[in-house]
């Protein structure tokens, strides 16, 4: 057995999967575009009409294209509403309000796990220009072109200091920072501000759409269908196949995908900013209103949050969201001292649900501490405990949560009963009238 | 080590003459009660009194910064023990070194003093401390926090492991001068994200490896490769750290350290620390059947020993060698030490698989004395702080002398008198040790072996290395042909060559799929579906623990009785795909023991040689296929076999290395025995040979597998391979061997480097094996030599010796 055979039998060297694309014949390779580049590099550049950019650290491809529109929206005019920015990026620098300073960014990478061995083989950027959207895509024809690409990117970013991404705060930008550090020589252009639209999109549409993938948002929020699109999980393999000498055609799909992501992002950004500026203008979509309220609440704008929660309740909401909105509004009302509204909302959602149990608890606290009606509080808690009986448990709540509420209610009830007893002894047999068994049990 | 040898009277009298402390008297009383029914010198094969020893001091070195010296002074440390001073000087001179110290000799100062001195001198200095377990890192944190407090918190000390909350991680990376972590976290959490650790790596001046002796075999071979990766990354950021290592007593600490860090290492071996007096006792359970060589069950005897000690209010730790035995002993001891009504258990269990919160609670209970006894696996062997206990009882030999001393050291760490009792099982190794106490009490003969260039391990780490930083063509990584390997990894689709470098081109994150401690990183979780018994109304399923992949098939197979905290659980269902075992709490009077079949195929012979017999010896590459095919039900206390069951579980395949002896047709034909006796003799010989091999290799019994298979016509040929043979432990059902191969294989994919040494020392191996069998007092074979004698096995011992006779000419 040769060393080679030994190696071949190592478990750790078994190929994880077969390359999907067959190797090209040697003819392509022999054309000698550049011996250091994969066989498909030249044809790829031709098909894309891409040019090769050269700098201090070498070369990489660049493809530029101008679009008269982003997806589903007109280019913005003038400055962004300060109302919206306050919700989106409180305390950010002045440049943020000027869309001409924005640089949209989206990367395609060799993996989704991050870490030092993941390469951003394609970096797409876009900016508003001449009444449309200019998209530029950088591409590493070989992994060795990374440094050149990173340098060009740093230069472009320096021109527009506001970074705009979708999930870029936790993925794309940290990954690029890692890449810059790995060069040990090229400095990343630190953005003056970073707007990321993943979380706002989640708040606004997750309940309705279930997922907040960009393509879904384009379809349902912006009303634009991408058509055939690559499944993003396949992207790394497409690139690997190309690196190993496979045909370049499948990469065209990746370029297109990245382009659409950038256009979708630009459209979505405009749409979200408009919503945050004034949700009323967009008709009465209860779920969107609810989402805006949540963002307002998170940013501490309680007055706006109350207003929009109330508006969302006037519109149509699915049962669960309706309950959540009532609970949130009740909390805000209580905090603002509007107890009658809070009581009304709590009364309306009592039941075995996350919000319903909290409502029981809040009402009990209210009757015990505010109105000093321990009997009424006890009655309510008994009802809650009766609802919590296992037979009735169907709300899909975690066992730990149910346990917590049950023990809270039991403790509360003991205290209330003790107090009611003391009151009962002096004030007669009120307790007996309310609940005859409880006496017998003591 | 002054020791007064043997016999209860002599040993204890000498012990008492030195210092008649109350606890020594108590121990004597307990031992007296134990041996009352037996001949003391037969049962207590060694009673050594290890007297207290004075400390040897040196002055605090002049270069130690005054504020640090003051901080130590305030803790009561004005001078250094001699070994601490020697370590400090080596550290100051920038050398790599390893300090060999017994338990409780102030080893932490050996690294804390130089490291903190450097940090105080330059606040940019960074140090990485590696401990083999998370718990040990937690334990060291307390000591460092105390020093930090005395030094106005001018440096940061943090643990960084899987339990570190993610929001704290960034701060730790920026502000930690000393980071306490473990090899696994370095491997999966730090190195693959080194750009987040720029500040640490740019200033990395010290790497501390504590409990160095634990890094042997598989774990050590992995660690050596993790350290190769660490060195690459440090170099990338322009630093070259100095290594400070601490080890328990082994024969080759310097060699081990040098292999692990791939740098020359100085060794500090003299010990200047004081020691409290200790009584060390070897207890060999009495014979119940001299003919069959059967002794009383060592688990039952361990229980008796522990009961006597606990009854005399001595806080006691009991060590068992497996999870199963931990739980069996726990069951026995909890029954014997019932708490008062409404009180918590006085005796608790402690092993891997318990959840962290449960462990912390037990550690606290031991420190404050609420828990009187604990039954543990090796999980408590290393320095986890459980305070000073009075007695340590070991159920069976720990497998190595170093571990045995560490287990013994859990009793009486700081002062006073303590005792350690090793109860021997009938395993050959145990019997060898208790009958040759000088082997144990003399200078350590134990070598720790690692095989950093095991290809399977190395290639896995090479993938991680490429992920961390592209591999340059001219780089070195261990003693292998790196360009050739990279080429091959490129063909397999893991690497891609670009601009002279090899880049990682996989979506997968390689470190995630490489476990430093076992073959796979898969764990099975144990889910209790009993319901209703404990949680009141909502008896929802609850995760009660986990077992690693390799032991899952033998411990949580369907119908197994799984023991957890003394509670028995019946395994209702094993979901192999989802790695889940569903169990229900039960109360039965038996436990289960899995039956595993093994088959070996030779892939490539590395060396082969004809030897006397006629026979041949060889080593090379093999494929081992094994399967758990059934289980036995064994009754508590009596150990009767009360039933069995069949199992249909997936088989495991492993490519590894093996040493084997081929017995030729002629040899077997000449033996004057019936077929079944010959077969028994072959199995008995292999049994004894495996025991002596673990002794020679200083490895764990689990590191070596055994199998007997027909010699293949030529390597790779499918001989006798299609079907697993019938139960190997029932020779009656076995096919006749014409020319059997007796295999001792490395029980790890790729091998851990045992096969070639065995090939080299085969004559010593055979001679020792013969001595073992000849020296055993049994008549027909027993668990201490050729394995347990069953029915129709009267000639096992004789036949094994007859074969050896021919091999040893």
Interface residues (C-beta under 8 A of the other chain):
Chain A: X1 X3 X4 X5 X6 X7 X8 X9 X10 X11 X12 X13 X14 X15 X16 X17 X19 X36 X110 X111 X112 X113 X114 X115 X116 X117 X119 X142 X143 X144 X177 X178 X181 X182 X184 X236 X237 X240 X243 X244 X390 X393 X399 X402 X403
Chain B: X192 X193 X194 X195 X196 X198 X236 X455 X456 X459 X460 X463 X466 X467 X468 X469 X470 X481 X484 X485 X488 X489 X492 X493 X494 X496 X498 X499 X501 X503 X504 X505 X506 X507 X508 X509 X510 X537 X538 X540 X603 X604 X621 X655 X715 X749 X750
